[in-house]
């Protein structure tokens, strides 16, 4: 057999498992070996880097990563796919270093090996929450390259002032600098999705710019600011601070203009506000609950179709 899956192998495996691709689970399977190798190359991984892959599906990208010499820890929620993946890998690349974890990626908080990279075709309907959860939970992840819906990828890499700059842009910037790494044709998927796809990545993780408590406060501020992005910050943040006046005072203490809007601020400015912020009684707990234990927070504006490996 070939080292990678082609269209025939993808359909044969799906038929073998009785898998009918579903939008709910993000099951649009990549069947083009050239695309898989391009993704692996674009990730620019150090030799032998252990890779976390989410939603490996039938194993197209998994085989590409293993072919390039990278041990893979694959997290798959579908029990049928999780059980088949080691069998497929053993048949096509005997002895390749694969570990499969059958779990919901949004709930994973421990792995059998510490990954130094995240490379995945993320389920498009939950791509931003999954990405932020994994980055928050596994600080060993230094490099990232994910395939996501084009609109979401553009938002992750967006700069302040643009219409697509939003909550995902600021939250992703907590972990490092993001850039787009190319388009992916719809035709390399089976079935063909209804959206365009892009590769977006973080070449190197930066040191945390603040404490975990500051990150949670920052994410809560970001959610509030972009939840009402057309309003001035003194208005959009008034619920967190208890009043427009209290929000204005906090913004001024952080060196920010109370009449500015969230789309004008970069992550370090939100961090400055998080450091001086004194939220109104009760709003801290509510904001922390919205952010969640791993700090992914609301995706704010993550449209979705789905895709998978």
Beta strands, then each sheet from edge to edge (+ up, - down):
strand 1: 29-30
strand 2: 51-54
strand 3: 72-76
strand 4: 98-102
strand 5: 117-121
strand 6: 143-149
strand 7: 176-184
strand 8: 189-190
strand 9: 197-205
sheet 1: 1+ 8-
sheet 2: 4+ 3+ 2+ 5+ 6+ 9- 7+
end
